[in-house]
Amino acid sequence: MFDFAWSEIALIGAVALVVIGPKDLPVALRGLAGFVKKARRMAGEFQSHFDEMVREADLGEVRDQVRDLKNLNVRGRIIKALDEDGSLSRAVERPAPLTDYALPPGPRALDRGKPAALSHRTIAPAIWPPVGDGVEEAVVPGVSDDAVEAAPPELPPGIVRRILNEQPRLLPPAILPPVRVLHGRHVVRPTPIGGTGGAETSSSVGQQA
């Protein structure tokens, strides 16, 4: 405790023997031993009190942390971190209910009346022109029967007459080359259905080569 060496203890004992005397030295040694025991006991009590204070301080901090965790408002802190100015909260708030205001007198007073019920109108079904025999029987003026008979048999006569009647107005653009067909070894240009003279022959393939 006092960190004395054996030489120092021997020196102190010799001085005490000379000063106190051999008669009173045992009493002095017993008193010194009691003082040392009391000092050690006081030191142990102080150390125990100090350790208890440290433990109480640690437990107090733990209790404070637990209380803070219990009182922690996680939702409030998250909202505060994400929406500091409160703009998001105001955006999702429910709008105030609309209130009815009295209309001023005058021409706008007519708006207060109930709207007239919409009248249900009956829509007549659409009537389409006849298809089939009516088209075949239609006669287009200016088309000969010979031209109609020369048309492919798959086409109805009425359709052929309309095509032949509109063919003069259906001219190809000037930017396109003339239509030419390879028939055998000759390049020919087909004529219209009602044309005369048949196909017009240009030249043979061998001559063009």
N, CA, C and O of each residue as an XYZ file, in Angstrom:
836
protein
N       0.828     -1.217      0.000
C       0.000      0.000      0.000
C       0.856      1.257      0.000
O       0.685      2.151     -0.829
N       1.809      1.303      0.981
C       2.678      2.475      1.077
C       3.935      2.326      0.238
O       4.709      3.274      0.104
N       4.148      1.122     -0.337
C       5.260      0.868     -1.250
C       6.610      1.173     -0.571
O       7.415      1.946     -1.090
N       6.844      0.546      0.610
C       8.115      0.686      1.336
C       8.969     -0.548      1.093
O       8.451     -1.662      1.024
N      10.289     -0.352      0.960
C      11.223     -1.469      0.818
C      11.574     -2.027      2.211
O      11.315     -1.385      3.228
N      12.176     -3.247      2.238
C      12.524     -3.856      3.520
C      13.591     -3.033      4.243
O      13.563     -2.948      5.471
N      14.483     -2.453      3.549
C      15.506     -1.619      4.204
C      14.882     -0.404      4.874
O      15.284     -0.019      5.973
N      13.892      0.203      4.206
C      13.223      1.362      4.794
C      12.418      0.951      6.029
O      12.394      1.666      7.031
N      11.754     -0.223      5.945
C      10.981     -0.696      7.103
C      11.919     -0.989      8.287
O      11.583     -0.693      9.433
N      13.099     -1.572      8.002
C      14.065     -1.845      9.088
C      14.582     -0.558      9.713
O      14.763     -0.476     10.928
N      14.821      0.448      8.872
C      15.276      1.740      9.388
C      14.222      2.387     10.271
O      14.539      2.934     11.327
N      12.933      2.324      9.826
C      11.848      2.904     10.620
C      11.709      2.154     11.954
O      11.471      2.780     12.986
N      11.856      0.811     11.943
C      11.766      0.036     13.189
C      12.890      0.376     14.164
O      12.668      0.462     15.372
N      14.107      0.572     13.627
C      15.237      0.924     14.508
C      15.038      2.290     15.138
O      15.318      2.478     16.321
N      14.552      3.251     14.345
C      14.292      4.592     14.878
C      13.192      4.543     15.925
O      13.294      5.192     16.966
N      12.110      3.755     15.647
C      11.013      3.652     16.619
C      11.493      2.982     17.908
O      11.062      3.350     19.001
N      12.400      1.983     17.774
C      12.918      1.317     18.967
C      13.737      2.273     19.831
O      13.669      2.236     21.060
N      14.506      3.124     19.170
C      15.321      4.082     19.913
C      14.451      5.169     20.530
O      14.651      5.551     21.684
N      13.461      5.680     19.744
C      12.656      6.811     20.214
C      11.625      6.349     21.236
O      11.514      6.930     22.316
N      10.865      5.296     20.894
C       9.760      4.873     21.763
C      10.282      4.047     22.942
O       9.825      4.190     24.076
N      11.224      3.204     22.650
C      11.740      2.351     23.723
C      11.193      0.951     23.594
O      10.137      0.746     22.995
N      11.901     -0.016     24.151
C      11.458     -1.397     24.012
C      10.163     -1.684     24.771
O       9.462     -2.637     24.431
N       9.830     -0.897     25.778
C       8.648     -1.172     26.576
C       7.370     -0.790     25.836
O       6.414     -1.565     25.817
N       7.342      0.393     25.228
C       6.124      0.884     24.557
C       6.072      0.515     23.065
O       5.114      0.857     22.371
N       7.098     -0.178     22.583
C       7.114     -0.487     21.141
C       5.997     -1.446     20.750
O       5.384     -1.220     19.707
N       5.676     -2.519     21.517
C       4.556     -3.383     21.093
C       3.219     -2.655     21.030
O       2.403     -2.916     20.146
N       3.000     -1.731     21.980
C       1.733     -0.974     21.940
C       1.682     -0.094     20.698
O       0.637      0.039     20.060
N       2.807      0.497     20.366
C       2.847      1.355     19.176
C       2.637      0.536     17.900
O       2.001      0.990     16.949
N       3.196     -0.694     17.906
C       3.013     -1.538     16.712
C       1.555     -1.966     16.559
O       1.036     -2.012     15.444
N       0.882     -2.285     17.691
C      -0.540     -2.636     17.600
C      -1.374     -1.446     17.115
O      -2.286     -1.614     16.305
N      -1.065     -0.259     17.604
C      -1.783      0.929     17.134
C      -1.548      1.193     15.654
O      -2.460      1.580     14.923
N      -0.293      0.975     15.222
C       0.013      1.170     13.790
C      -0.718      0.146     12.935
O      -1.203      0.465     11.850
N      -0.797     -1.103     13.435
C      -1.508     -2.132     12.664
C      -2.995     -1.815     12.568
O      -3.606     -2.000     11.515
N      -3.587     -1.329     13.686
C      -5.005     -0.944     13.633
C      -5.246      0.216     12.675
O      -6.247      0.248     11.959
N      -4.306      1.178     12.672
C      -4.458      2.309     11.740
C      -4.379      1.843     10.283
O      -5.113      2.326      9.420
N      -3.473      0.896     10.033
C      -3.339      0.389      8.654
C      -4.600     -0.355      8.235
O      -5.060     -0.212      7.103
N      -5.168     -1.163      9.159
C      -6.402     -1.882      8.828
C      -7.543     -0.916      8.552
O      -8.309     -1.082      7.603
N      -7.638      0.114      9.421
C      -8.712      1.097      9.205
C      -8.533      1.828      7.874
O      -9.507      2.095      7.171
N      -7.306      2.143      7.540
C      -7.055      2.832      6.269
C      -7.425      1.931      5.081
O      -8.002      2.389      4.096
N      -7.078      0.636      5.197
C      -7.431     -0.283      4.111
C      -8.944     -0.443      3.996
O      -9.487     -0.502      2.893
N      -9.639     -0.515      5.177
C     -11.093     -0.652      5.133
C     -11.739      0.581      4.500
O     -12.661      0.463      3.693
N     -11.250      1.749      4.870
C     -11.791      2.983      4.279
C     -11.520      3.025      2.768
O     -12.362      3.457      1.980
N     -10.336      2.571      2.394
C     -10.020      2.553      0.960
C     -10.926      1.574      0.207
O     -11.372      1.861     -0.904
N     -11.199      0.402      0.829
C     -12.103     -0.567      0.188
C     -13.517     -0.037      0.073
O     -14.180     -0.223     -0.947
N     -13.994      0.650      1.167
C     -15.338      1.231      1.107
C     -15.423      2.324      0.039
O     -16.405      2.429     -0.696
N     -14.371      3.127     -0.022
C     -14.368      4.181     -1.046
C     -14.382      3.578     -2.454
O     -15.074      4.063     -3.350
N     -13.603      2.514     -2.622
C     -13.573      1.874     -3.941
C     -14.924      1.259     -4.287
O     -15.374      1.356     -5.428
N     -15.574      0.626     -3.309
C     -16.895      0.032     -3.568
C     -17.930      1.100     -3.886
O     -18.741      0.939     -4.798
N     -17.898      2.216     -3.109
C     -18.830      3.308     -3.405
C     -18.570      3.904     -4.790
O     -19.487      4.238     -5.540
N     -17.301      4.019     -5.085
C     -16.960      4.564     -6.403
C     -17.441      3.640     -7.524
O     -17.983      4.111     -8.524
N     -17.245      2.331     -7.362
C     -17.719      1.377     -8.384
C     -19.243      1.405     -8.502
O     -19.788      1.307     -9.602
N     -19.916      1.539     -7.378
C     -21.381      1.604     -7.413
C     -21.859      2.861     -8.127
O     -22.819      2.823     -8.898
N     -21.190      3.962     -7.868
C     -21.543      5.203     -8.563
C     -21.334      5.064    -10.071
O     -22.134      5.549    -10.871
N     -20.249      4.395    -10.439
C     -19.991      4.196    -11.874
C     -21.073      3.324    -12.493
O     -21.559      3.605    -13.589
N     -21.451      2.247    -11.773
C     -22.501      1.374    -12.303
C     -23.828      2.112    -12.408
O     -24.545      1.971    -13.399
N     -24.156      2.904    -11.382
C     -25.401      3.669    -11.437
C     -25.380      4.673    -12.579
O     -26.390      4.893    -13.248
N     -24.214      5.281    -12.794
C     -24.115      6.230    -13.907
C     -24.317      5.521    -15.240
O     -25.005      6.029    -16.126
N     -23.710      4.340    -15.376
C     -23.887      3.580    -16.617
C     -25.337      3.156    -16.792
O     -25.894      3.263    -17.884
N     -25.949      2.672    -15.708
C     -27.352      2.270    -15.797
C     -28.246      3.465    -16.076
O     -29.241      3.353    -16.793
N     -27.891      4.603    -15.511
C     -28.687      5.802    -15.789
C     -28.626      6.185    -17.257
O     -29.635      6.573    -17.845
N     -27.445      6.078    -17.851
C     -27.328      6.372    -19.277
C     -28.123      5.367    -20.107
O     -28.772      5.722    -21.091
N     -28.054      4.104    -19.684
C     -28.815      3.087    -20.412
C     -30.308      3.353    -20.306
O     -31.043      3.245    -21.287
N     -30.759      3.713    -19.066
C     -32.177      4.032    -18.900
C     -32.576      5.237    -19.741
O     -33.658      5.259    -20.326
N     -31.711      6.230    -19.801
C     -32.015      7.401    -20.636
C     -32.108      7.018    -22.112
O     -32.984      7.502    -22.829
N     -31.216      6.159    -22.559
C     -31.260      5.730    -23.958
C     -32.521      4.933    -24.258
O     -33.137      5.105    -25.310
N     -32.909      4.046    -23.313
C     -34.138      3.276    -23.516
C     -35.348      4.189    -23.540
O     -36.247      4.005    -24.360
N     -35.382      5.179    -22.647
C     -36.494      6.121    -22.633
C     -36.547      6.942    -23.923
O     -37.624      7.217    -24.453
N     -35.375      7.327    -24.418
C     -35.351      8.065    -25.684
C     -35.854      7.200    -26.833
O     -36.553      7.685    -27.723
N     -35.494      5.911    -26.811
C     -35.977      5.027    -27.870
C     -37.483      4.832    -27.793
O     -38.157      4.746    -28.819
N     -38.018      4.761    -26.560
C     -39.467      4.618    -26.425
C     -40.201      5.859    -26.912
O     -41.258      5.760    -27.536
N     -39.644      7.010    -26.627
C     -40.299      8.259    -27.017
C     -39.934      8.708    -28.425
O     -40.367      9.771    -28.872
N     -39.144      7.909    -29.122
C     -38.706      8.304    -30.462
C     -39.871      8.216    -31.440
O     -40.537      7.184    -31.527
N     -40.114      9.289    -32.169
C     -41.164      9.343    -33.185
C     -40.506      9.154    -34.554
O     -40.081     10.110    -35.202
N     -40.440      7.895    -34.964
C     -39.755      7.592    -36.226
C     -40.481      8.226    -37.404
O     -39.847      8.790    -38.296
N     -41.807      8.136    -37.411
C     -42.587      8.680    -38.533
C     -42.398     10.192    -38.644
O     -42.235     10.736    -39.736
N     -42.423     10.860    -37.479
C     -42.246     12.309    -37.513
C     -40.872     12.710    -38.011
O     -40.740     13.673    -38.767
N     -39.843     11.974    -37.593
C     -38.496     12.320    -38.041
C     -38.315     12.065    -39.531
O     -37.660     12.843    -40.225
N     -38.899     10.968    -40.023
C     -38.782     10.684    -41.457
C     -39.502     11.745    -42.270
O     -38.980     12.225    -43.276
N     -40.713     12.116    -41.830
C     -41.459     13.152    -42.551
C     -40.713     14.474    -42.504
O     -40.674     15.203    -43.495
N     -40.119     14.786    -41.359
C     -39.376     16.036    -41.248
C     -38.151     16.036    -42.143
O     -37.790     17.065    -42.714
N     -37.503     14.864    -42.266
C     -36.320     14.791    -43.124
C     -36.680     14.879    -44.601
O     -35.939     15.470    -45.387
N     -37.821     14.292    -44.986
C     -38.220     14.299    -46.396
C     -38.957     15.561    -46.792
O     -38.854     16.011    -47.933
N     -39.696     16.132    -45.865
C     -40.545     17.286    -46.188
C     -40.310     18.359    -45.135
O     -41.105     18.527    -44.211
N     -39.205     19.081    -45.289
C     -38.874     20.090    -44.293
C     -39.800     21.299    -44.367
O     -40.191     21.844    -43.335
N     -40.154     21.722    -45.583
C     -41.001     22.909    -45.719
C     -42.486     22.592    -45.690
O     -43.301     23.515    -45.708
N     -42.873     21.307    -45.644
C     -44.288     20.952    -45.565
C     -45.035     21.025    -46.877
O     -46.266     20.985    -46.875
N     -44.335     21.133    -48.006
C     -45.024     21.239    -49.299
C     -45.715     19.932    -49.672
O     -46.813     19.946    -50.228
N     -45.067     18.787    -49.365
C     -45.694     17.505    -49.694
C     -46.951     17.271    -48.869
O     -47.938     16.739    -49.378
N     -46.921     17.660    -47.614
C     -48.107     17.477    -46.765
C     -49.261     18.322    -47.267
O     -50.409     17.877    -47.279
N     -48.957     19.535    -47.679
C     -50.025     20.392    -48.210
C     -50.555     19.876    -49.537
O     -51.725     20.073    -49.863
N     -49.688     19.208    -50.311
C     -50.133     18.711    -51.616
C     -51.095     17.540    -51.482
O     -52.005     17.388    -52.296
N     -50.899     16.708    -50.455
C     -51.760     15.532    -50.297
C     -52.949     15.785    -49.387
O     -53.751     14.878    -49.160
N     -53.080     16.981    -48.868
C     -54.231     17.268    -48.015
C     -55.507     17.260    -48.843
O     -55.501     17.621    -50.020
N     -56.595     16.845    -48.216
C     -57.891     16.794    -48.895
C     -58.408     18.215    -49.093
O     -58.400     18.999    -48.145
N     -58.855     18.567    -50.288
C     -59.347     19.930    -50.504
C     -60.617     20.200    -49.706
O     -61.371     19.291    -49.360
N     -60.823     21.468    -49.433
C     -62.006     21.866    -48.672
C     -63.263     21.636    -49.501
O     -63.235     21.824    -50.718
N     -64.361     21.235    -48.872
C     -65.604     21.002    -49.626
C     -66.134     22.282    -50.245
O     -66.011     23.368    -49.679
N     -66.729     22.126    -51.429
C     -67.282     23.271    -52.134
C     -68.578     23.707    -51.475
O     -69.387     22.879    -51.057
N     -68.761     24.983    -51.389
C     -69.976     25.548    -50.781
C     -70.832     26.167    -51.871
O     -70.323     26.660    -52.878
N     -72.131     26.135    -51.656
C     -73.076     26.710    -52.609
C     -73.211     28.206    -52.351
O     -73.442     28.635    -51.221
N     -73.065     28.981    -53.397
C     -73.211     30.428    -53.306
C     -74.481     30.828    -54.058
O     -74.825     30.251    -55.090
N     -75.156     31.822    -53.515
C     -76.378     32.316    -54.157
C     -76.021     33.078    -55.425
O     -75.088     33.881    -55.428
N     -76.757     32.829    -56.496
C     -76.493     33.508    -57.760
C     -77.063     34.917    -57.713
O     -78.129     35.121    -57.133
N     -76.397     35.878    -58.297
C     -76.929     37.246    -58.306
C     -78.155     37.337    -59.207
O     -78.279     36.572    -60.164
N     -79.047     38.249    -58.915
C     -80.229     38.415    -59.770
C     -79.835     38.963    -61.133
O     -78.827     39.656    -61.266
N     -80.622     38.654    -62.123
C     -80.335     39.143    -63.462
C     -80.397     38.014    -64.463
O     -81.043     36.994    -64.222
N     -79.731     38.193    -65.576
C     -79.786     37.152    -66.619
C     -79.248     35.803    -66.148
O     -79.688     34.759    -66.630
N     -78.302     35.815    -65.213
C     -77.746     34.550    -64.757
C     -78.701     33.783    -63.872
O     -78.444     32.624    -63.547
N     -79.806     34.408    -63.473
C     -80.776     33.689    -62.655
C     -81.410     32.543    -63.424
O     -81.940     31.606    -62.828
N     -81.355     32.617    -64.760
C     -81.923     31.530    -65.552
C     -81.116     30.243    -65.403
O     -81.620     29.143    -65.628
N     -79.829     30.411    -65.013
C     -79.003     29.215    -64.866
C     -79.421     28.357    -63.691
O     -79.031     27.193    -63.598
N     -80.220     28.926    -62.785
C     -80.597     28.154    -61.610
C     -81.640     27.100    -61.923
O     -81.831     26.168    -61.141
N     -82.309     27.228    -63.040
C     -83.313     26.242    -63.400
C     -82.688     24.906    -63.728
O     -81.512     24.823    -64.084
N     -83.480     23.871    -63.606
C     -82.981     22.541    -63.902
C     -82.777     22.386    -65.400
O     -83.608     22.858    -66.176
N     -81.736     21.761    -65.819
C     -81.522     21.571    -67.256
C     -82.605     20.688    -67.854
O     -83.049     19.707    -67.258
N     -83.004     21.072    -69.039
C     -84.049     20.298    -69.709
C     -83.538     18.910    -70.047
O     -82.376     18.716    -70.405
N     -84.433     17.966    -69.923
C     -84.052     16.582    -70.216
C     -83.753     16.422    -71.700
O     -84.447     16.977    -72.552
N     -82.740     15.677    -71.986
C     -82.352     15.466    -73.371
C     -83.393     14.604    -74.070
O     -83.804     13.559    -73.566
N     -83.805     15.065    -75.233
C     -84.812     14.321    -75.990
C     -84.153     13.136    -76.677
O     -83.082     13.265    -77.271
N     -84.787     12.007    -76.592
C     -84.260     10.792    -77.222
C     -84.779     10.717    -78.658
O     -85.978     10.582    -78.904
N     -83.854     10.807    -79.576
C     -84.237     10.746    -80.983
C     -84.019      9.338    -81.512
O     -83.044      8.667    -81.173
N     -84.929      8.921    -82.331
C     -84.835      7.596    -82.934
C     -84.058      7.703    -84.237
O     -84.425      8.464    -85.132
N     -82.998      6.945    -84.333
C     -82.147      6.969    -85.519
C     -82.587      5.844    -86.441
O     -82.583      4.670    -86.073
N     -82.964      6.236    -87.639
C     -83.424      5.241    -88.607
C     -82.241      4.433    -89.111
O     -81.145      4.977    -89.249
N     -82.428      3.166    -89.385
C     -81.318      2.355    -89.906
C     -80.904      2.818    -91.289
O     -81.726      3.283    -92.078
N     -79.623      2.684    -91.568
C     -79.098      3.109    -92.863
C     -79.570      2.159    -93.956
O     -79.634      0.944    -93.766
N     -79.892      2.739    -95.089
C     -80.365      1.965    -96.245
C     -79.261      1.980    -97.281
O     -78.902      3.036    -97.803
N     -78.728      0.821    -97.577
C     -77.630      0.715    -98.521
C     -78.180      0.350    -99.904
O     -79.203     -0.326   -100.003
N     -77.515      0.789   -100.955
C     -77.967      0.446   -102.307
C     -77.816     -1.041   -102.556
O     -76.941     -1.672   -101.963
N     -78.630     -1.612   -103.402
C     -78.551     -3.052   -103.682
C     -77.234     -3.417   -104.338
O     -76.672     -2.666   -105.135
N     -76.764     -4.598   -103.973
C     -75.490     -5.086   -104.487
C     -75.750     -6.383   -105.239
O     -76.543     -7.212   -104.793
N     -75.114     -6.558   -106.333
C     -75.238     -7.823   -107.067
C     -75.921     -7.610   -108.400
O     -75.331     -7.067   -109.334
N     -77.197     -8.051   -108.484
C     -77.914     -7.966   -109.755
C     -78.111     -6.537   -110.199
O     -78.090     -6.249   -111.396
N     -78.308     -5.612   -109.225
C     -78.522     -4.219   -109.621
C     -77.315     -3.643   -110.317
O     -77.448     -2.843   -111.242
N     -76.112     -4.053   -109.870
C     -74.909     -3.543   -110.517
C     -74.744     -4.144   -111.893
O     -74.318     -3.479   -112.837
N     -75.089     -5.412   -111.990
C     -74.927     -6.048   -113.294
C     -75.899     -5.479   -114.318
O     -75.565     -5.377   -115.498
N     -77.096     -5.108   -113.881
C     -78.094     -4.622   -114.824
C     -77.911     -3.154   -115.183
O     -78.527     -2.662   -116.128
N     -77.050     -2.441   -114.419
C     -76.863     -1.022   -114.734
C     -76.204     -0.892   -116.103
O     -75.246     -1.599   -116.415
N     -76.714     -0.013   -116.882
C     -76.231      0.187   -118.259
C     -75.526      1.521   -118.317
O     -76.111      2.556   -117.999
N     -74.266      1.498   -118.724
C     -73.475      2.710   -118.860
C     -73.434      3.082   -120.328
O     -72.988      2.284   -121.152
N     -73.887      4.271   -120.673
C     -73.888      4.649   -122.094
C     -72.476      4.854   -122.611
O     -71.580      5.213   -121.847
N     -72.272      4.631   -123.884
C     -70.988      4.860   -124.535
C     -70.076      3.669   -124.542
O     -68.933      3.797   -124.980
N     -70.514      2.501   -124.079
C     -69.683      1.301   -124.039
C     -70.354      0.239   -124.903
O     -71.537     -0.058   -124.740
N     -69.585     -0.322   -125.817
C     -70.143     -1.326   -126.729
C     -70.226     -2.680   -126.051
O     -69.484     -2.977   -125.115
N     -71.163     -3.505   -126.555
C     -71.311     -4.856   -126.009
C     -70.122     -5.740   -126.348
O     -69.793     -6.654   -125.592
N     -69.473     -5.474   -127.482
C     -68.305     -6.279   -127.850
C     -67.164     -6.106   -126.840
O     -66.483     -7.071   -126.495
N     -66.961     -4.864   -126.368
C     -65.900     -4.627   -125.379
C     -66.225     -5.305   -124.057
O     -65.336     -5.799   -123.364
N     -67.522     -5.322   -123.711
C     -67.916     -5.990   -122.463
C     -67.698     -7.492   -122.569
O     -67.239     -8.121   -121.616
N     -68.025     -8.073   -123.724
C     -67.839     -9.511   -123.894
C     -66.365     -9.893   -123.943
O     -66.014    -11.023   -123.605
N     -65.485     -8.961   -124.362
C     -64.051     -9.254   -124.427
C     -63.379     -9.222   -123.057
O     -62.229     -9.641   -122.923
N     -64.076     -8.734   -122.052
C     -63.499     -8.658   -120.702
C     -63.422    -10.047   -120.083
O     -64.110    -10.951   -120.556
N     -62.626    -10.254   -119.062
C     -62.553    -11.563   -118.384
C     -63.914    -11.974   -117.846
O     -64.670    -11.123   -117.380
N     -64.241    -13.254   -117.900
C     -65.567    -13.696   -117.448
C     -65.761    -13.564   -115.940
O     -66.897    -13.622   -115.470
N     -64.687    -13.389   -115.164
C     -64.850    -13.278   -113.717
C     -65.497    -11.964   -113.299
O     -66.076    -11.878   -112.216
N     -65.405    -10.937   -114.148
C     -65.954     -9.626   -113.801
C     -67.401     -9.527   -114.254
O     -67.721     -9.941   -115.368
N     -68.287     -8.989   -113.417
C     -69.675     -8.769   -113.843
C     -69.735     -7.727   -114.951
O     -68.879     -6.844   -115.014
N     -70.721     -7.816   -115.817
C     -70.819     -6.848   -116.925
C     -70.963     -5.414   -116.443
O     -70.404     -4.504   -117.055
N     -71.711     -5.190   -115.345
C     -71.872     -3.821   -114.858
C     -70.558     -3.210   -114.428
O     -70.304     -2.036   -114.697
N     -69.703     -4.002   -113.749
C     -68.394     -3.507   -113.328
C     -67.523     -3.213   -114.539
O     -66.797     -2.220   -114.565
N     -67.598     -4.097   -115.559
C     -66.792     -3.883   -116.766
C     -67.200     -2.600   -117.467
O     -66.337     -1.849   -117.923
N     -68.519     -2.327   -117.566
C     -68.987     -1.107   -118.236
C     -68.500      0.138   -117.491
O     -68.097      1.117   -118.119
N     -68.535      0.105   -116.167
C     -68.072      1.281   -115.414
C     -66.571      1.492   -115.592
O     -66.113      2.626   -115.728
N     -65.796      0.387   -115.589
C     -64.350      0.524   -115.784
C     -64.033      1.079   -117.165
O     -63.185      1.959   -117.310
N     -64.724      0.557   -118.182
C     -64.480      1.051   -119.545
C     -64.907      2.494   -119.697
O     -64.279      3.245   -120.443
N     -65.956      2.899   -119.012
C     -66.422      4.278   -119.115
C     -65.458      5.247   -118.425
O     -65.296      6.379   -118.879
N     -64.815      4.814   -117.330
C     -63.907      5.693   -116.599
C     -62.467      5.563   -117.060
O     -61.618      6.335   -116.614
N     -62.162      4.617   -117.935
C     -60.783      4.392   -118.345
C     -60.158      5.585   -119.062
O     -58.972      5.840   -118.852
N     -60.886      6.335   -119.899
C     -60.239      7.493   -120.547
C     -59.755      8.541   -119.552
O     -58.802      9.268   -119.832
N     -60.394      8.621   -118.412
C     -59.976      9.629   -117.432
C     -58.836      9.141   -116.538
O     -58.220      9.939   -115.831
N     -58.551      7.832   -116.563
C     -57.491      7.268   -115.729
C     -56.207      7.181   -116.531
O     -55.885      6.121   -117.067
N     -55.470      8.278   -116.622
C     -54.226      8.333   -117.381
C     -53.040      8.218   -116.428
O     -53.065      8.824   -115.357
N     -52.010      7.467   -116.780
C     -50.823      7.368   -115.915
C     -50.043      8.677   -115.920
O     -50.134      9.428   -116.891
N     -49.296      8.969   -114.891
C     -48.484     10.190   -114.866
C     -47.427     10.170   -115.954
O     -47.002      9.108   -116.408
N     -47.006     11.371   -116.369
C     -46.027     11.481   -117.448
C     -44.645     11.020   -117.017
O     -43.799     10.716   -117.858
N     -44.414     10.965   -115.725
C     -43.070     10.602   -115.260
C     -42.843      9.099   -115.298
O     -41.700      8.664   -115.160
N     -43.890      8.275   -115.481
C     -43.747      6.830   -115.500
C     -43.482      6.345   -116.921
O     -44.053      6.900   -117.860
N     -42.632      5.323   -117.119
C     -42.397      4.780   -118.467
C     -43.619      4.009   -118.954
O     -44.431      3.580   -118.134
N     -43.773      3.820   -120.268
C     -44.911      3.060   -120.790
C     -44.841      1.601   -120.359
O     -43.762      1.049   -120.145
N     -46.011      0.994   -120.238
C     -46.097     -0.395   -119.803
C     -45.723     -1.302   -120.974
O     -46.270     -1.162   -122.068
N     -44.810     -2.213   -120.753
C     -44.385     -3.133   -121.800
C     -44.399     -4.548   -121.234
O     -44.065     -4.762   -120.069
N     -44.784     -5.505   -122.062
C     -44.913     -6.900   -121.657
C     -44.095     -7.747   -122.619
O     -44.082     -7.486   -123.822
N     -43.419     -8.751   -122.099
C     -42.639     -9.664   -122.915
C     -43.534    -10.835   -123.304
O     -43.921    -11.635   -122.453
N     -43.865    -10.933   -124.603
C     -44.730    -11.997   -125.113
C     -43.912    -12.823   -126.095
O     -43.633    -12.389   -127.213
N     -43.530    -14.035   -125.653
C     -42.656    -14.832   -126.518
C     -41.287    -14.200   -126.590
O     -40.616    -14.040   -125.570
N     -40.866    -13.837   -127.795
C     -39.593    -13.156   -128.003
C     -39.793    -11.718   -128.402
O     -38.850    -11.079   -128.869
N     -40.998    -11.176   -128.233
C     -41.298     -9.808   -128.636
C     -41.754     -9.000   -127.422
O     -42.431     -9.518   -126.535
N     -41.378     -7.744   -127.398
C     -41.832     -6.811   -126.367
C     -43.042     -6.081   -126.915
O     -42.921     -5.356   -127.903
N     -44.186     -6.247   -126.314
C     -45.433     -5.670   -126.798
C     -45.974     -4.727   -125.744
O     -45.605     -4.810   -124.573
N     -46.854     -3.825   -126.167
C     -47.542     -2.915   -125.260
C     -49.020     -3.216   -125.335
O     -49.615     -3.062   -126.401
N     -49.646     -3.646   -124.230
C     -51.076     -3.978   -124.284
C     -51.910     -2.723   -124.491
O     -51.561     -1.634   -124.037
N     -53.033     -2.912   -125.197
C     -53.976     -1.819   -125.450
C     -55.157     -1.958   -124.515
O     -55.337     -3.027   -123.933
N     -55.971     -0.928   -124.343
C     -57.159     -1.032   -123.490
C     -58.092     -2.129   -123.963
O     -57.969     -2.645   -125.074
N     -59.051     -2.480   -123.071
C     -59.973     -3.573   -123.373
C     -60.795     -3.259   -124.610
O     -61.010     -4.129   -125.454
N     -61.247     -2.039   -124.719
C     -62.071     -1.680   -125.874
C     -61.288     -1.155   -127.042
O     -61.889     -0.674   -128.002
N     -59.936     -1.222   -127.009
C     -59.134     -0.679   -128.090
C     -59.178     -1.554   -129.326
O     -59.647     -2.692   -129.290
N     -58.696     -1.015   -130.385
C     -58.673     -1.736   -131.667
C     -57.239     -1.950   -132.082
O     -56.339     -1.187   -131.731
N     -57.064     -2.973   -132.813
C     -55.731     -3.217   -133.360
C     -54.933     -4.200   -132.554
O     -53.839     -4.576   -132.976
N     -55.429     -4.645   -131.395
C     -54.718     -5.640   -130.600
C     -53.485     -5.062   -129.960
O     -53.407     -3.861   -129.701
N     -52.497     -5.941   -129.700
C     -51.274     -5.508   -129.046
C     -50.320     -4.929   -130.063
O     -50.242     -5.395   -131.200
N     -49.595     -3.908   -129.643
C     -48.639     -3.237   -130.520
C     -47.254     -3.797   -130.256
O     -46.753     -3.735   -129.133
N     -46.632     -4.349   -131.301
C     -45.330     -4.992   -131.158
C     -44.243     -3.966   -131.383
O     -44.298     -3.175   -132.325
N     -43.222     -3.988   -130.479
C     -42.128     -3.024   -130.632
C     -41.008     -3.631   -131.445
O     -40.733     -3.185   -132.559
N     -40.375     -4.619   -130.914
C     -39.267     -5.271   -131.609
C     -38.973     -6.563   -130.894
O     -39.445     -6.785   -129.779
N     -38.215     -7.395   -131.512
C     -37.869     -8.680   -130.913
C     -36.752     -8.478   -129.905
O     -36.023     -7.487   -129.927
N     -36.651     -9.462   -129.022
C     -35.611     -9.375   -127.996
C     -34.246     -9.519   -128.616
O     -33.297     -8.861   -128.190
N     -34.131    -10.375   -129.621
C     -32.832    -10.555   -130.245
C     -32.359     -9.308   -130.937
O     -31.166     -9.005   -130.921
N     -33.306     -8.547   -131.573
C     -32.914     -7.323   -132.250
C     -32.485     -6.271   -131.246
O     -31.548     -5.514   -131.499
N     -33.191     -6.217   -130.063
C     -32.799     -5.213   -129.067
C     -31.435     -5.525   -128.501
O     -30.683     -4.614   -128.158
N     -31.096     -6.832   -128.395
C     -29.786     -7.194   -127.883
C     -28.707     -6.793   -128.870
O     -27.523     -7.016   -128.616
